[in-house]
């Protein structure tokens, strides 16, 4: 009996040892385990998922990315590909290997020498150091000849490290997308960061602010999602203040305005909070002061509560400002009580023309301001065009934007651009500029572009095409 118990204990110990060995080996074979713990940015390309979503073969995807014949080179196209920026600022790519011999041959055909060292195969391609074994390949750089030797030690450590995720990678894995990226802002392009600095508080530590970007593809469309992430208290307060301006879109102005506009946008706004934000900008504050000398612009803005829409019927190539129609839901119409003071006050102003066109319909011309505005029902309208003024707040004869309502659910902002109508309007110019390179033919496949936001830091761009992506992207 004791002997049987001893055998059972030994069997369990061996099983546990084998399980641990399998788990550790499995971890080291996982391409993601190469990513350094201090990575400041991580990107993942799920080739298999992208192929499934678009219908495009995996090798064709790599060909479109400029890496032709990746499968023949010994790379495993069914496994995710990772890119990263290390804590030292080096760029890295981690790939799964299917055939070490084929990979070695492909690198040799590029004119690189292969050597064995520390249990791995090594190559230097231009300024990039490459290490690989039978399971994984790591590319790190760029590095000078003197830096390349030092990088090898780091690369060996990365190839041998256990499967412990970096915080950035852990956050990335929890989010959907065939192609996705999380990056701290201190490693992103200065042009992008410079734009953010204009509206984020001064003195923000950009190492504590990250941007998440993902690409989701369907048969005839793809969506680019972006989100700003931060645990910084000051950043959170700024985003919360911006979010207080918005409210969910109700869709109450969907079927109004011009028929089939090229550009149409709607947002749920709180006018009183919007006015407070606008006043913080010196240029806008000066503009508001000038407008308030003519009409009660502040009172108009405060009265807005609900959906606000902007319609642009057409865009021409004469570089003039296109006609615009702005419509807004009102909580009250108190500003109309001051119409008599507008008339008497503006009658003696030089260079200013003010007319009452009909009950609650007005025309104002002052300097570069030329506007028709008024109230119909419980809605305010402002436009630069008399024809649009007649259409304002009236039902459209075309189907309008009702079909887009499901895409607006839960959003605070939504805009749609009719790309096919715009491209048709370009007419002969498209043929003139195409030059036979197919680029404008590719753009011509885009039917509509939608931009939406669930809050001030979560934005999505959807591109809808007339053809399937596999046909558009096929080399």
KEKOL-875307 format. One record per residue (C-alpha): residue in one letter; z, y, x. Coordinates in nm, 3 decimals, padded with zeros to 5 digits. Example, Ala and Ser with C-alpha at 12.3 -4.5 7.8 and 13.67 -1.06 7.14 Angstrom:
<rs>
{'A' {00.780 -00.450 01.230}}
{'S' {00.714 -00.106 01.367}}
</rs>
This chain:
<rs>
{'X' {00.000 00.000 00.000}}
{'X' {00.088 00.235 00.286}}
{'X' {-00.237 00.145 00.459}}
{'X' {-00.436 00.227 00.142}}
{'X' {-00.257 00.563 00.113}}
{'X' {-00.332 00.637 00.477}}
{'X' {-00.701 00.558 00.428}}
{'X' {-00.708 00.779 00.119}}
{'X' {-00.551 01.070 00.309}}
{'X' {-00.795 01.026 00.599}}
{'X' {-01.087 01.012 00.354}}
{'X' {-00.974 01.337 00.189}}
{'X' {-00.931 01.508 00.527}}
{'X' {-01.282 01.403 00.635}}
{'X' {-01.427 01.518 00.302}}
{'X' {-01.254 01.856 00.336}}
{'X' {-01.376 01.890 00.695}}
{'X' {-01.733 01.810 00.590}}
{'X' {-01.709 02.055 00.303}}
{'X' {-01.585 02.330 00.533}}
{'X' {-01.857 02.251 00.787}}
{'X' {-02.120 02.265 00.511}}
{'X' {-01.984 02.593 00.378}}
{'X' {-01.971 02.759 00.721}}
{'X' {-02.317 02.629 00.807}}
{'X' {-02.447 02.744 00.472}}
{'X' {-02.302 03.089 00.533}}
{'X' {-02.474 03.118 00.869}}
{'X' {-02.803 03.009 00.717}}
{'X' {-02.780 03.279 00.451}}
{'X' {-02.993 03.573 00.559}}
{'X' {-02.750 03.822 00.401}}
{'X' {-02.473 03.709 00.640}}
{'X' {-02.657 03.884 00.925}}
{'X' {-02.595 04.229 00.776}}
{'X' {-02.325 04.414 00.976}}
{'X' {-01.991 04.496 00.818}}
{'X' {-02.032 04.866 00.897}}
{'X' {-02.383 04.892 00.745}}
{'X' {-02.443 05.240 00.605}}
{'X' {-02.748 05.138 00.404}}
{'X' {-02.874 04.803 00.273}}
{'X' {-03.201 04.720 00.095}}
{'X' {-03.303 04.391 -00.065}}
{'X' {-03.652 04.273 -00.159}}
{'X' {-03.651 03.971 -00.388}}
{'X' {-04.009 03.857 -00.334}}
{'X' {-03.970 03.561 -00.568}}
{'X' {-03.832 03.781 -00.848}}
{'X' {-04.098 04.047 -00.795}}
{'X' {-04.367 03.780 -00.803}}
{'X' {-04.223 03.639 -01.126}}
{'X' {-04.205 03.982 -01.292}}
{'X' {-04.550 04.106 -01.189}}
{'X' {-04.744 03.780 -01.179}}
{'X' {-04.859 03.864 -00.826}}
{'X' {-04.841 03.587 -00.566}}
{'X' {-04.574 03.634 -00.298}}
{'X' {-04.825 03.648 -00.011}}
{'X' {-05.019 03.919 -00.195}}
{'X' {-04.701 04.126 -00.221}}
{'X' {-04.653 04.104 00.156}}
{'X' {-05.019 04.190 00.207}}
{'X' {-04.970 04.506 -00.002}}
{'X' {-04.668 04.587 00.218}}
{'X' {-04.891 04.560 00.526}}
{'X' {-04.761 04.216 00.636}}
{'X' {-05.061 03.990 00.583}}
{'X' {-05.033 03.611 00.615}}
{'X' {-04.652 03.617 00.616}}
{'X' {-04.635 03.258 00.496}}
{'X' {-04.866 03.137 00.776}}
{'X' {-04.638 03.317 01.022}}
{'X' {-04.352 03.085 00.932}}
{'X' {-04.154 03.319 00.707}}
{'X' {-03.986 03.192 00.391}}
{'X' {-04.129 03.408 00.113}}
{'X' {-03.905 03.260 -00.158}}
{'X' {-03.585 03.400 00.001}}
{'X' {-03.473 03.766 -00.023}}
{'X' {-03.564 04.003 00.259}}
{'X' {-03.296 04.250 00.371}}
{'X' {-03.318 04.580 00.552}}
{'X' {-03.020 04.781 00.676}}
{'X' {-02.897 05.072 00.885}}
{'X' {-02.610 04.973 01.111}}
{'X' {-02.304 05.184 01.186}}
{'X' {-02.469 05.281 01.516}}
{'X' {-02.779 05.403 01.335}}
{'X' {-03.012 05.116 01.422}}
{'X' {-03.261 04.989 01.165}}
{'X' {-03.261 04.617 01.100}}
{'X' {-03.459 04.360 00.902}}
{'X' {-03.326 04.011 00.819}}
{'X' {-03.568 03.744 00.702}}
{'X' {-03.553 03.374 00.623}}
{'X' {-03.755 03.142 00.847}}
{'X' {-03.944 02.838 00.716}}
{'X' {-04.110 02.724 01.040}}
{'X' {-03.973 02.828 01.379}}
{'X' {-04.277 02.692 01.562}}
{'X' {-04.524 02.886 01.345}}
{'X' {-04.317 03.204 01.382}}
{'X' {-04.311 03.161 01.759}}
{'X' {-04.689 03.109 01.764}}
{'X' {-04.750 03.416 01.544}}
{'X' {-04.541 03.637 01.773}}
{'X' {-04.721 03.505 02.081}}
{'X' {-05.054 03.588 01.919}}
{'X' {-04.932 03.949 01.899}}
{'X' {-04.900 03.949 02.277}}
{'X' {-04.522 03.912 02.302}}
{'X' {-04.341 03.678 02.536}}
{'X' {-04.084 03.439 02.386}}
{'X' {-03.771 03.338 02.578}}
{'X' {-03.469 03.123 02.491}}
{'X' {-03.123 03.268 02.544}}
{'X' {-02.778 03.219 02.390}}
{'X' {-02.911 02.963 02.143}}
{'X' {-03.187 03.186 02.000}}
{'X' {-03.552 03.269 02.059}}
{'X' {-03.612 03.629 02.171}}
{'X' {-03.908 03.866 02.169}}
{'X' {-03.965 04.240 02.208}}
{'X' {-04.242 04.391 01.995}}
{'X' {-04.305 04.751 02.093}}
{'X' {-03.958 04.909 02.052}}
{'X' {-03.812 04.634 01.834}}
{'X' {-03.596 04.344 01.951}}
{'X' {-03.643 04.013 01.765}}
{'X' {-03.405 03.716 01.755}}
{'X' {-03.468 03.401 01.551}}
{'X' {-03.380 03.037 01.510}}
{'X' {-03.493 02.767 01.268}}
{'X' {-03.334 02.945 00.969}}
{'X' {-03.331 03.321 01.013}}
{'X' {-03.492 03.612 01.198}}
{'X' {-03.331 03.945 01.286}}
{'X' {-03.530 04.252 01.392}}
{'X' {-03.334 04.550 01.529}}
{'X' {-03.438 04.884 01.677}}
{'X' {-03.601 05.104 01.770}}
{'X' {-03.469 05.077 02.125}}
{'X' {-03.579 05.173 02.474}}
{'X' {-03.614 04.911 02.747}}
{'X' {-03.263 04.984 02.873}}
{'X' {-03.114 04.978 02.520}}
{'X' {-03.285 04.649 02.433}}
{'X' {-03.059 04.450 02.665}}
{'X' {-02.749 04.596 02.505}}
{'X' {-02.877 04.520 02.157}}
{'X' {-02.897 04.149 02.231}}
{'X' {-02.520 04.116 02.242}}
{'X' {-02.489 04.289 01.902}}
{'X' {-02.763 04.070 01.756}}
{'X' {-02.596 03.747 01.873}}
{'X' {-02.274 03.860 01.707}}
{'X' {-02.460 03.934 01.383}}
{'X' {-02.643 03.603 01.385}}
{'X' {-02.317 03.412 01.437}}
{'X' {-02.086 03.608 01.207}}
{'X' {-01.939 03.434 00.905}}
{'X' {-02.059 03.506 00.551}}
{'X' {-01.835 03.806 00.486}}
{'X' {-02.012 04.081 00.296}}
{'X' {-02.013 04.445 00.393}}
{'X' {-01.892 04.679 00.115}}
{'X' {-02.243 04.821 00.075}}
{'X' {-02.397 04.474 00.041}}
{'X' {-02.129 04.369 -00.209}}
{'X' {-02.211 04.670 -00.427}}
{'X' {-02.584 04.601 -00.397}}
{'X' {-02.557 04.236 -00.504}}
{'X' {-02.378 04.333 -00.825}}
{'X' {-02.676 04.539 -00.940}}
{'X' {-03.009 04.423 -01.089}}
{'X' {-03.354 04.481 -00.944}}
{'X' {-03.626 04.297 -00.752}}
{'X' {-03.631 04.578 -00.496}}
{'X' {-03.307 04.771 -00.453}}
{'X' {-03.130 04.994 -00.204}}
{'X' {-02.786 05.148 -00.155}}
{'X' {-02.758 05.413 00.114}}
{'X' {-02.493 05.659 00.220}}
{'X' {-02.634 06.009 00.202}}
{'X' {-02.557 06.082 00.566}}
{'X' {-02.839 05.845 00.669}}
{'X' {-03.096 05.950 00.409}}
{'X' {-03.386 06.192 00.479}}
{'X' {-03.271 06.551 00.529}}
{'X' {-03.513 06.679 00.263}}
{'X' {-03.346 06.464 -00.003}}
{'X' {-02.992 06.546 00.114}}
{'X' {-03.078 06.916 00.137}}
{'X' {-03.173 06.920 -00.232}}
{'X' {-02.841 06.758 -00.326}}
{'X' {-02.642 07.007 -00.119}}
{'X' {-02.769 07.287 -00.343}}
{'X' {-02.570 07.161 -00.640}}
{'X' {-02.290 06.955 -00.483}}
{'X' {-01.976 07.143 -00.369}}
{'X' {-01.973 07.284 -00.016}}
{'X' {-01.797 07.077 00.247}}
{'X' {-01.867 06.740 00.085}}
{'X' {-01.840 06.443 00.322}}
{'X' {-02.178 06.275 00.263}}
{'X' {-02.053 05.952 00.420}}
{'X' {-01.852 05.910 00.097}}
{'X' {-02.152 05.963 -00.130}}
{'X' {-02.418 05.696 -00.180}}
{'X' {-02.744 05.668 -00.369}}
{'X' {-02.852 05.350 -00.546}}
{'X' {-03.226 05.300 -00.602}}
{'X' {-03.389 04.996 -00.765}}
{'X' {-03.735 04.893 -00.879}}
{'X' {-03.775 04.675 -01.190}}
{'X' {-04.124 04.546 -01.267}}
{'X' {-04.282 04.405 -01.581}}
{'X' {-04.636 04.285 -01.646}}
{'X' {-04.778 04.635 -01.714}}
{'X' {-04.499 04.871 -01.612}}
{'X' {-04.235 04.938 -01.349}}
{'X' {-03.915 05.140 -01.355}}
{'X' {-03.748 05.323 -01.068}}
{'X' {-03.373 05.364 -01.125}}
{'X' {-03.152 05.602 -00.927}}
{'X' {-02.777 05.655 -00.942}}
{'X' {-02.535 05.866 -00.740}}
{'X' {-02.213 05.687 -00.638}}
{'X' {-01.898 05.832 -00.485}}
{'X' {-01.522 05.788 -00.463}}
{'X' {-01.479 06.150 -00.350}}
{'X' {-01.259 06.342 -00.594}}
{'X' {-01.453 06.667 -00.557}}
{'X' {-01.787 06.495 -00.622}}
{'X' {-01.647 06.316 -00.928}}
{'X' {-01.524 06.647 -01.069}}
{'X' {-01.866 06.808 -01.017}}
{'X' {-02.045 06.521 -01.190}}
{'X' {-01.794 06.524 -01.475}}
{'X' {-01.852 06.897 -01.522}}
{'X' {-02.228 06.841 -01.534}}
{'X' {-02.185 06.554 -01.782}}
{'X' {-01.988 06.782 -02.017}}
{'X' {-02.311 06.975 -02.089}}
{'X' {-02.481 06.675 -02.244}}
{'X' {-02.450 06.466 -02.555}}
{'X' {-02.656 06.164 -02.669}}
{'X' {-03.001 06.236 -02.811}}
{'X' {-03.006 06.208 -03.191}}
{'X' {-03.384 06.210 -03.234}}
{'X' {-03.371 06.475 -03.506}}
{'X' {-03.667 06.675 -03.369}}
{'X' {-03.902 06.385 -03.291}}
{'X' {-04.168 06.450 -03.553}}
{'X' {-04.205 06.825 -03.512}}
{'X' {-04.428 07.055 -03.312}}
{'X' {-04.781 07.013 -03.176}}
{'X' {-04.977 06.690 -03.216}}
{'X' {-04.986 06.451 -02.917}}
{'X' {-04.854 06.687 -02.645}}
{'X' {-04.932 06.609 -02.282}}
{'X' {-04.568 06.671 -02.189}}
{'X' {-04.273 06.633 -02.425}}
{'X' {-03.904 06.638 -02.338}}
{'X' {-03.579 06.625 -02.533}}
{'X' {-03.211 06.649 -02.444}}
{'X' {-02.877 06.658 -02.621}}
{'X' {-02.704 06.982 -02.520}}
{'X' {-02.387 07.180 -02.584}}
{'X' {-02.498 07.543 -02.570}}
{'X' {-02.161 07.703 -02.493}}
{'X' {-02.112 07.488 -02.183}}
{'X' {-02.475 07.539 -02.079}}
{'X' {-02.427 07.916 -02.091}}
{'X' {-02.120 07.895 -01.867}}
{'X' {-02.316 07.692 -01.612}}
{'X' {-02.618 07.926 -01.619}}
{'X' {-02.396 08.226 -01.553}}
{'X' {-02.285 08.071 -01.224}}
{'X' {-02.638 08.120 -01.085}}
{'X' {-02.684 08.486 -00.975}}
{'X' {-03.058 08.498 -01.051}}
{'X' {-03.018 08.348 -01.399}}
{'X' {-02.717 08.566 -01.471}}
{'X' {-02.922 08.878 -01.392}}
{'X' {-03.199 08.752 -01.619}}
{'X' {-02.955 08.692 -01.902}}
{'X' {-02.816 09.044 -01.868}}
{'X' {-03.167 09.184 -01.901}}
{'X' {-03.241 08.969 -02.207}}
{'X' {-02.913 09.065 -02.372}}
{'X' {-03.025 09.428 -02.359}}
{'X' {-03.310 09.325 -02.590}}
{'X' {-03.168 09.044 -02.807}}
{'X' {-02.844 08.846 -02.821}}
{'X' {-02.950 08.571 -02.578}}
{'X' {-02.590 08.466 -02.511}}
{'X' {-02.522 08.416 -02.881}}
{'X' {-02.842 08.214 -02.919}}
{'X' {-02.744 07.982 -02.635}}
{'X' {-02.390 07.939 -02.767}}
{'X' {-02.523 07.841 -03.110}}
{'X' {-02.718 07.541 -02.973}}
{'X' {-02.552 07.209 -03.048}}
{'X' {-02.764 06.892 -03.055}}
{'X' {-03.121 06.806 -02.964}}
{'X' {-03.340 07.051 -02.770}}
{'X' {-03.710 06.973 -02.724}}
{'X' {-03.985 07.116 -02.504}}
{'X' {-04.353 07.057 -02.590}}
{'X' {-04.656 07.134 -02.374}}
{'X' {-04.975 07.068 -02.577}}
{'X' {-05.211 07.073 -02.281}}
{'X' {-05.237 07.149 -01.910}}
{'X' {-05.551 07.313 -01.775}}
{'X' {-05.681 07.363 -01.421}}
{'X' {-05.689 07.743 -01.431}}
{'X' {-05.336 07.750 -01.281}}
{'X' {-05.210 07.972 -01.563}}
{'X' {-04.881 07.899 -01.732}}
{'X' {-04.946 07.645 -02.010}}
{'X' {-04.836 07.722 -02.366}}
{'X' {-04.477 07.608 -02.430}}
{'X' {-04.272 07.543 -02.741}}
{'X' {-03.894 07.512 -02.723}}
{'X' {-03.704 07.392 -03.031}}
{'X' {-03.326 07.354 -03.062}}
{'X' {-03.077 07.235 -03.325}}
{'X' {-02.825 07.507 -03.417}}
{'X' {-02.459 07.487 -03.508}}
{'X' {-02.477 07.839 -03.658}}
{'X' {-02.713 08.137 -03.698}}
{'X' {-02.462 08.415 -03.631}}
{'X' {-02.697 08.597 -03.392}}
{'X' {-02.929 08.683 -03.685}}
{'X' {-02.670 08.928 -03.811}}
{'X' {-02.766 09.161 -03.526}}
{'X' {-03.139 09.185 -03.603}}
{'X' {-03.108 09.546 -03.725}}
{'X' {-02.943 09.647 -03.399}}
{'X' {-03.226 09.481 -03.206}}
{'X' {-03.483 09.689 -03.397}}
{'X' {-03.300 10.019 -03.358}}
{'X' {-03.200 09.959 -02.998}}
{'X' {-03.546 09.852 -02.881}}
{'X' {-03.741 10.118 -03.069}}
{'X' {-03.682 10.376 -02.796}}
{'X' {-03.706 10.142 -02.496}}
{'X' {-04.009 10.212 -02.276}}
{'X' {-04.235 09.911 -02.217}}
{'X' {-04.064 09.705 -02.487}}
{'X' {-04.224 09.593 -02.812}}
{'X' {-04.024 09.423 -03.085}}
{'X' {-04.152 09.324 -03.429}}
{'X' {-04.021 09.136 -03.727}}
{'X' {-04.311 08.908 -03.826}}
{'X' {-04.149 08.742 -04.125}}
{'X' {-03.796 08.668 -04.235}}
{'X' {-03.622 08.530 -03.925}}
{'X' {-03.948 08.529 -03.722}}
{'X' {-03.982 08.778 -03.435}}
{'X' {-04.204 08.890 -03.150}}
{'X' {-04.077 09.041 -02.823}}
{'X' {-04.273 09.183 -02.531}}
{'X' {-04.080 09.325 -02.236}}
{'X' {-04.219 09.323 -01.882}}
{'X' {-04.325 08.968 -01.804}}
{'X' {-04.151 08.834 -02.117}}
{'X' {-04.388 08.765 -02.404}}
{'X' {-04.225 08.550 -02.669}}
{'X' {-04.238 08.448 -03.032}}
{'X' {-03.902 08.325 -03.156}}
{'X' {-03.702 08.275 -03.470}}
{'X' {-03.508 08.041 -03.695}}
{'X' {-03.636 07.794 -03.952}}
{'X' {-03.379 07.597 -04.141}}
{'X' {-03.112 07.510 -03.886}}
{'X' {-03.342 07.521 -03.586}}
{'X' {-03.426 07.782 -03.324}}
{'X' {-03.773 07.804 -03.174}}
{'X' {-03.910 07.999 -02.877}}
{'X' {-04.274 07.994 -02.768}}
{'X' {-04.533 08.188 -02.572}}
{'X' {-04.813 08.118 -02.819}}
{'X' {-04.868 08.247 -03.175}}
{'X' {-05.038 07.922 -03.282}}
{'X' {-04.740 07.719 -03.163}}
{'X' {-04.510 07.961 -03.344}}
{'X' {-04.681 07.862 -03.669}}
{'X' {-04.634 07.492 -03.590}}
{'X' {-04.271 07.524 -03.483}}
{'X' {-04.015 07.326 -03.687}}
{'X' {-04.290 07.183 -03.910}}
{'X' {-04.377 06.810 -03.930}}
{'X' {-04.653 06.698 -03.695}}
{'X' {-04.968 06.540 -03.844}}
{'X' {-04.984 06.292 -03.553}}
{'X' {-04.748 05.994 -03.510}}
{'X' {-04.551 06.198 -03.257}}
{'X' {-04.276 06.052 -03.042}}
{'X' {-04.113 05.822 -03.303}}
{'X' {-04.237 05.512 -03.119}}
{'X' {-04.040 05.625 -02.814}}
{'X' {-03.709 05.644 -03.001}}
{'X' {-03.584 05.304 -02.874}}
{'X' {-03.625 05.429 -02.516}}
{'X' {-03.404 05.729 -02.597}}
{'X' {-03.110 05.527 -02.727}}
{'X' {-02.796 05.610 -02.529}}
{'X' {-02.980 05.874 -02.324}}
{'X' {-02.892 06.242 -02.287}}
{'X' {-03.237 06.336 -02.154}}
{'X' {-03.584 06.193 -02.208}}
{'X' {-03.927 06.324 -02.106}}
{'X' {-04.269 06.167 -02.143}}
{'X' {-04.597 06.263 -01.974}}
{'X' {-04.928 06.142 -02.119}}
{'X' {-05.100 06.066 -01.789}}
{'X' {-05.414 05.917 -01.944}}
{'X' {-05.481 06.231 -02.148}}
{'X' {-05.418 06.448 -01.844}}
{'X' {-05.656 06.247 -01.624}}
{'X' {-05.925 06.259 -01.893}}
{'X' {-05.885 06.634 -01.902}}
{'X' {-05.960 06.654 -01.531}}
{'X' {-06.305 06.511 -01.606}}
{'X' {-06.560 06.570 -01.326}}
{'X' {-06.286 06.669 -01.080}}
{'X' {-06.164 06.309 -01.070}}
{'X' {-06.510 06.185 -00.970}}
{'X' {-06.543 06.463 -00.713}}
{'X' {-06.212 06.383 -00.542}}
{'X' {-06.225 06.004 -00.564}}
{'X' {-06.445 05.973 -00.257}}
{'X' {-06.485 05.600 -00.319}}
{'X' {-06.138 05.513 -00.182}}
{'X' {-06.011 05.381 -00.513}}
{'X' {-05.692 05.587 -00.505}}
{'X' {-05.772 05.790 -00.815}}
{'X' {-05.896 05.472 -00.981}}
{'X' {-05.547 05.335 -00.919}}
{'X' {-05.391 05.651 -01.063}}
{'X' {-05.626 05.620 -01.356}}
{'X' {-05.450 05.298 -01.452}}
{'X' {-05.133 05.494 -01.529}}
{'X' {-05.109 05.563 -01.903}}
{'X' {-04.768 05.726 -01.943}}
{'X' {-04.471 05.831 -01.730}}
{'X' {-04.122 05.846 -01.882}}
{'X' {-03.819 06.008 -01.722}}
{'X' {-03.475 05.950 -01.874}}
{'X' {-03.106 05.995 -01.793}}
{'X' {-02.788 05.841 -01.933}}
{'X' {-02.582 06.108 -01.753}}
{'X' {-02.616 06.363 -01.474}}
{'X' {-02.623 06.102 -01.196}}
{'X' {-02.804 05.804 -01.352}}
{'X' {-03.180 05.862 -01.385}}
{'X' {-03.475 05.628 -01.452}}
{'X' {-03.850 05.680 -01.402}}
{'X' {-04.079 05.442 -01.593}}
{'X' {-04.453 05.414 -01.524}}
{'X' {-04.664 05.239 -01.791}}
{'X' {-05.009 05.113 -01.696}}
{'X' {-05.321 05.013 -01.887}}
{'X' {-05.374 04.708 -01.665}}
{'X' {-05.136 04.441 -01.541}}
{'X' {-04.966 04.517 -01.211}}
{'X' {-05.098 04.198 -01.053}}
{'X' {-05.453 04.330 -01.100}}
{'X' {-05.367 04.679 -00.975}}
{'X' {-05.175 04.560 -00.669}}
{'X' {-05.406 04.276 -00.569}}
{'X' {-05.556 04.363 -00.225}}
</rs>
